[in-house]
């Protein structure tokens, strides 16, 4: 039993690295601690507790985590520092080499953090509490509430795919998810709190419902009936799990935005086989064509990895040409990074690091061209926009239903509201369209 008096008048600071799923989980941790008397530290205040939710998608991510932890220790001297997340699950001993770290907790324990804080009076000097990956089975509901306008609803966790380059199954365990009833209730709570947009997130969301007999299509049908939510957005969904039925439902739905994010990773079938992906380029091209046929205005973002082991210059060129041929809106390009324990380490040849970065640059050039073309297509059109609270002195900004970033002069009464505006010219930086009231 937790003694709430232990935490009275204590403060906590929260730091999140990595994906939207991590942000949702950090938000849930913060709400839980607040309910037990731990107040969020104000800007500039030295916190009693620091929670660091880490990422480990690349070697660079690991390095950034270590740098962030050391920076936090300097900013909050004497704080009780807890490190969790994927890096903590994969390399807990490495984290304990940072002397200021008191507690490292793994994926299974992440949302039970309160019971591991102790009395906060005694520094624990790097205690490790983790569960072996094969035994990670619990699904912990999470919903980010850090932004009144946009919420991130975790519907699924873990992955059963074991792609050769990826450590996520080792960091987060097997695929598991919540129930439709549970998640729909969370969406209702978001609406009651004034939230207007929900991003549906997870590790492999199309795999939803394996244990319960429910499906992702069943889930989005239920969510679409929640009154008060203006938009839902589907975060990254595997192309082989993005069924034509899901696409058709989004096309006809009341609240699901015309917006898809689909990982391709490579436009070469040879490389896809090396990666052990669950589709080929023909299937991927079919999905893009189906979206364009059913939802012509959809924004389609695509993930790519450049420079993976086995990607020769010829195979990269094959990938580049395939990607360039697709009617998509934007690329999210990542440079391959070797990860310990993955099967990709057995693949030859190895692409030199400078070449990996050059291939990334060449793919980003395609992305910039496609995004500019997509935005240009909608200049002069009228679209709904959910406006967000801008930084002080910054223009009003928001995203259309099909994910075009817009700017216009600040109007306080428009914050967290959906307004229909006319899209005009590009802004000065070229990353948004200027909007005007109609």
C-alpha positions in Angstrom: 0.0 0.0 0.0 1.4 3.4 -1.0 1.5 6.0 1.7 0.4 9.2 0.0 2.0 11.3 2.7 5.4 10.2 1.3 4.9 12.3 -1.8 3.1 15.4 -0.4 4.7 18.6 -1.6 7.0 16.7 -3.9 7.6 17.9 -7.5 8.4 16.0 -10.6 9.9 16.9 -14.0 9.2 14.7 -17.1 11.4 14.1 -20.1 10.3 12.1 -23.1 12.4 11.0 -26.1 11.2 9.2 -29.2 7.8 8.2 -30.4 4.3 9.5 -29.8 3.6 6.3 -27.9 6.2 7.4 -25.3 4.6 10.8 -25.0 1.2 9.1 -24.3 2.8 6.9 -21.6 4.7 9.8 -20.0 1.4 11.8 -19.8 -0.2 8.8 -18.0 2.6 8.5 -15.6 2.4 12.3 -14.8 -1.4 12.0 -14.2 -0.9 9.1 -11.9 1.8 10.9 -9.9 -0.3 14.0 -9.7 -3.2 12.0 -8.2 -0.8 10.8 -5.5 0.3 14.3 -4.5 3.3 14.9 -6.7 3.0 18.2 -8.5 4.6 18.9 -11.9 7.6 21.1 -11.5 7.2 24.7 -12.8 9.7 26.1 -15.4 13.0 26.8 -13.7 12.1 24.9 -10.5 14.4 22.2 -9.2 12.4 19.0 -9.1 12.4 16.3 -6.4 11.8 13.5 -9.0 12.8 13.3 -12.7 11.2 10.7 -14.9 13.0 10.0 -18.2 11.2 8.0 -20.8 13.7 6.9 -23.3 14.0 5.7 -27.0 16.4 3.2 -28.5 15.5 3.1 -32.2 19.1 4.0 -33.2 22.6 4.3 -31.7 22.1 8.1 -32.0 18.9 7.7 -29.9 20.9 5.9 -27.2 23.5 8.6 -27.2 20.9 11.3 -26.9 19.3 9.5 -24.0 22.6 9.5 -22.1 23.2 13.1 -22.8 19.7 14.1 -21.7 20.1 12.2 -18.4 23.3 13.9 -17.6 21.8 17.3 -18.5 18.8 16.6 -16.3 21.1 15.6 -13.4 22.9 19.0 -13.7 19.6 20.9 -14.0 18.0 19.1 -11.0 20.8 18.5 -8.5 19.9 15.9 -5.9 16.7 14.8 -7.7 15.6 11.2 -7.6 16.2 10.2 -11.3 14.1 7.3 -12.8 14.9 6.1 -16.3 12.4 4.0 -18.2 11.4 3.2 -21.8 13.0 1.2 -24.6 16.6 2.1 -23.8 16.0 1.1 -20.2 14.6 -2.3 -21.2 17.4 -3.0 -23.7 20.5 -1.7 -21.9 19.7 -1.1 -18.2 23.3 -1.8 -17.1 24.6 0.9 -19.5 22.3 3.4 -17.9 23.5 2.6 -14.4 27.0 3.7 -15.3 25.6 7.3 -15.1 26.1 7.8 -11.3 23.2 10.2 -10.8 20.6 7.6 -11.9 18.7 6.1 -9.0 16.3 3.7 -10.6 16.0 1.9 -14.0 12.7 0.3 -14.7 11.6 -1.7 -17.8 8.7 -1.9 -20.1 6.5 -4.0 -17.9 7.0 -1.8 -14.9 6.8 1.6 -16.7 3.2 2.5 -15.6 3.6 1.0 -12.1 6.4 3.5 -11.4 4.8 4.9 -8.2 5.4 1.7 -6.2 9.1 1.7 -7.0 9.8 5.2 -5.8 10.3 4.2 -2.2 10.5 7.0 0.3 12.7 9.2 -1.9 15.0 9.7 1.1 17.7 7.2 0.1 19.5 7.3 -3.2 19.3 3.9 -4.7 22.4 4.1 -6.9 21.2 2.5 -10.1 18.7 -0.2 -9.0 17.4 -2.2 -12.0 13.9 -3.5 -12.1 13.0 -5.2 -15.4 11.1 -8.2 -16.8 12.6 -10.5 -19.5 11.1 -9.5 -22.8 9.4 -12.9 -23.3 7.4 -12.3 -20.1 6.2 -8.8 -21.0 2.4 -9.4 -21.4 0.6 -6.5 -19.8 -1.2 -3.8 -21.8 -1.2 -0.5 -20.0 -3.7 2.1 -21.3 -2.2 5.5 -22.0 -3.5 8.8 -23.4 -1.4 11.9 -23.8 -3.1 15.0 -22.3 -0.3 17.4 -22.6 -2.0 19.3 -25.5 -5.6 20.3 -25.2 -6.0 20.2 -29.0 -4.4 16.9 -29.9 -4.3 13.7 -27.8 -2.4 10.5 -28.4 -4.4 7.4 -27.6 -2.4 4.2 -27.2 -4.4 1.3 -28.5 -1.7 -1.4 -28.9 1.8 -2.2 -27.7 4.6 -4.6 -28.7 5.3 -6.4 -32.0 5.5 -10.0 -33.3 7.2 -9.2 -36.6 10.9 -9.3 -35.7 12.2 -7.5 -38.7 15.9 -8.0 -39.1 16.9 -4.4 -38.4 14.6 -3.7 -35.5 14.9 -3.9 -31.6 11.3 -2.9 -30.8 10.1 -6.5 -30.1 13.0 -6.9 -27.6 12.2 -3.5 -26.0 8.4 -3.7 -25.9 7.5 -7.4 -26.0 4.9 -9.3 -27.9 1.8 -7.6 -29.6 -1.0 -6.9 -27.2 -3.8 -4.3 -27.0 -6.7 -2.9 -25.0 -10.3 -3.6 -25.6 -12.7 -1.6 -27.8 -14.9 -0.8 -24.8 -11.9 0.5 -22.7 -10.5 2.6 -25.5 -13.8 4.1 -26.6 -14.3 5.2 -23.0 -11.0 6.9 -23.1 -12.0 8.7 -26.2 -15.2 9.9 -24.5 -13.0 11.2 -21.6 -10.9 13.2 -24.1 -14.0 14.7 -25.6 -15.3 15.6 -22.1 -12.0 17.3 -21.3 -12.3 19.5 -24.4 -9.9 17.5 -26.7 -10.8 17.9 -30.4 -8.3 15.5 -32.1 -7.1 12.0 -31.2 -4.1 10.3 -32.9 -4.4 6.5 -32.6 -1.0 5.2 -31.8 0.8 2.0 -30.9 3.8 -0.1 -32.1 1.8 -2.1 -34.7 -1.8 -0.8 -34.5 -3.1 -2.9 -37.4 -2.4 -6.0 -35.2 -5.0 -4.7 -32.7 -7.2 -7.3 -31.0 -5.3 -10.5 -31.4 -6.1 -11.6 -27.8 -9.7 -10.3 -27.7 -11.0 -11.4 -31.1 -11.6 -7.8 -32.0 -10.2 -6.0 -35.1 -8.7 -2.6 -35.8 -11.7 -1.9 -38.1 -14.1 -2.7 -35.2 -12.1 -0.3 -33.1 -12.3 2.7 -35.5 -16.0 2.1 -36.1 -16.6 2.4 -32.4 -14.4 5.5 -32.0 -16.1 7.2 -34.9 -19.3 7.3 -32.9 -17.8 9.3 -30.0 -19.4 12.8 -30.0 -17.2 15.8 -29.5 -14.1 14.6 -31.3 -13.5 16.5 -34.6 -10.8 14.3 -36.0 -9.1 11.0 -35.5 -5.8 10.4 -37.3 -4.4 6.9 -37.8 -0.6 6.8 -37.0 1.8 4.4 -38.6 0.0 1.2 -39.9 1.7 -1.6 -41.7 0.7 -1.9 -45.4 -0.2 -5.5 -45.2 -2.6 -4.7 -42.3 -4.1 -1.6 -43.9 -7.1 -3.5 -45.5 -9.2 -2.1 -48.3 -12.0 -2.2 -45.7 -10.2 0.2 -43.4 -9.5 2.5 -46.3 -13.2 2.4 -47.4 -14.3 3.1 -43.8 -12.1 6.2 -43.5 -13.4 7.4 -46.8 -17.0 7.3 -45.6 -16.5 8.0 -41.9 -17.7 11.1 -39.9 -14.5 11.8 -38.0 -11.5 10.0 -39.5 -9.2 12.4 -41.3 -8.0 11.6 -44.8 -4.5 11.0 -43.5 -2.4 7.8 -43.6 1.2 7.1 -42.4 2.5 3.8 -43.9 6.0 2.3 -43.4 7.6 1.2 -46.7 11.2 1.1 -45.4 12.6 0.2 -48.9 11.3 0.3 -52.5 13.4 -2.8 -53.4 11.8 -6.2 -53.1 15.3 -7.7 -52.5 15.9 -5.4 -49.6 12.3 -6.0 -48.2 13.1 -9.7 -48.1 16.4 -9.0 -46.3 14.4 -6.9 -43.8 11.8 -9.7 -43.4 9.0 -7.3 -44.1 5.5 -8.7 -44.7 4.7 -7.3 -48.1 6.3 -6.4 -51.4 6.3 -3.3 -53.6 3.4 -4.5 -55.6 1.2 -4.7 -52.5 2.4 -1.3 -51.4 1.7 0.3 -54.7 -1.8 -1.2 -54.6 -2.5 0.3 -51.2 -1.4 3.8 -52.4 -3.6 3.5 -55.6 -6.6 2.3 -53.5 -6.3 5.3 -51.1 -6.0 7.7 -54.1 -9.1 6.1 -55.7 -11.2 6.2 -52.6 -9.8 9.3 -50.9 -8.2 11.5 -53.6 -7.4 14.3 -51.1 -5.6 12.1 -48.6 -2.2 13.0 -47.2 0.0 9.9 -47.4 3.3 9.9 -45.4 5.8 7.0 -45.9 8.7 5.8 -43.8 12.0 4.8 -45.4 15.3 3.5 -44.1 18.4 4.1 -46.2 21.7 2.3 -46.1 20.6 -0.9 -44.5 23.0 -3.9 -44.8 22.6 -5.5 -48.2 21.4 -2.4 -49.9 23.8 -2.0 -52.9 23.8 1.1 -55.0 21.7 -0.7 -57.6 19.1 -1.7 -55.0 19.0 1.8 -53.6 18.4 3.2 -57.1 15.6 0.7 -57.6 14.1 1.9 -54.3 14.6 5.5 -55.2 12.8 5.1 -58.5 9.9 3.2 -56.9 9.4 5.8 -54.3 9.6 8.6 -56.8 6.8 6.9 -58.8 4.4 6.8 -55.9 1.6 9.4 -55.5 2.4 10.2 -51.9 2.7 13.4 -49.9 5.9 13.1 -47.8 8.7 10.8 -46.8 10.1 10.3 -43.3 13.6 9.1 -43.9 15.9 7.4 -41.4 19.5 6.4 -41.8 20.2 2.8 -40.9 21.9 2.2 -37.6 23.3 -1.2 -36.4 21.5 -2.5 -33.4 22.9 -5.2 -31.1 21.1 -8.5 -31.2 19.4 -8.0 -34.5 19.6 -10.5 -37.4 20.6 -7.7 -39.8 24.2 -7.8 -38.4 24.7 -11.1 -40.4 23.9 -9.4 -43.7 26.5 -8.3 -46.2 27.6 -5.9 -47.7 27.8 -3.1 -45.2 27.0 0.3 -46.5 29.6 2.9 -45.4 28.1 5.5 -43.1 28.8 8.5 -45.4 27.0 6.7 -48.2 24.0 6.0 -45.9 23.7 9.7 -45.1 24.0 10.6 -48.8 21.2 8.2 -49.7 19.1 9.7 -46.9 19.7 13.2 -48.4 18.7 12.0 -51.9 15.4 10.5 -50.6 14.7 13.7 -48.6 15.0 15.7 -51.9 12.2 13.5 -53.3 10.2 14.2 -50.1 10.6 18.0 -50.4 9.4 17.9 -54.0 6.4 15.7 -53.2 5.3 17.8 -50.2 5.6 21.0 -52.2 3.5 19.5 -55.0 0.9 18.3 -52.5 0.6 21.7 -50.8 0.5 23.5 -54.2 -2.4 21.3 -55.3 -4.6 22.8 -52.5 -3.7 26.5 -52.9 -7.0 28.4 -53.4 -9.1 25.6 -51.9 -11.3 25.7 -48.8 -10.5 23.2 -46.0 -11.3 22.7 -42.3 -8.5 23.4 -39.9 -8.1 22.6 -36.2 -6.2 25.6 -34.8 -3.7 25.1 -32.0 -2.3 27.4 -29.3 0.8 29.1 -30.9 4.0 30.1 -29.0 4.0 33.6 -27.8 4.5 36.0 -30.7 4.1 33.3 -33.3 1.3 33.2 -35.9 -1.8 31.1 -35.5 -1.2 27.6 -36.8 -3.0 24.4 -37.3 -3.5 21.5 -39.7 -6.2 20.8 -42.3 -8.0 17.5 -42.2 -5.6 16.3 -44.8 -2.6 17.4 -42.8 -1.5 20.6 -44.5 0.1 23.0 -42.1 -1.5 26.5 -42.2 -0.7 29.9 -40.7 -2.8 33.0 -40.2 -2.9 36.0 -37.8 -3.6 35.1 -34.2 -7.2 34.9 -33.1 -7.6 33.8 -29.5 -11.2 32.6 -29.9 -10.1 30.2 -32.6 -7.7 28.2 -30.4 -8.8 24.6 -30.2 -11.6 25.1 -32.6 -12.2 23.8 -36.1 -12.6 26.5 -38.7 -13.1 26.5 -42.4 -10.5 28.7 -44.2 -9.2 29.4 -47.7 -5.6 28.3 -48.3 -3.3 30.7 -50.1 0.4 31.2 -50.8 3.3 29.6 -49.0 4.6 31.3 -45.9 8.1 32.8 -45.8 9.8 29.5 -44.7 7.9 27.4 -47.2 6.6 24.9 -44.7 3.0 26.1 -44.4 0.2 27.7 -46.4 -1.2 31.1 -45.4 -4.9 30.9 -44.6 -7.7 33.5 -44.7 -11.2 33.6 -43.2 -14.0 33.0 -45.6 
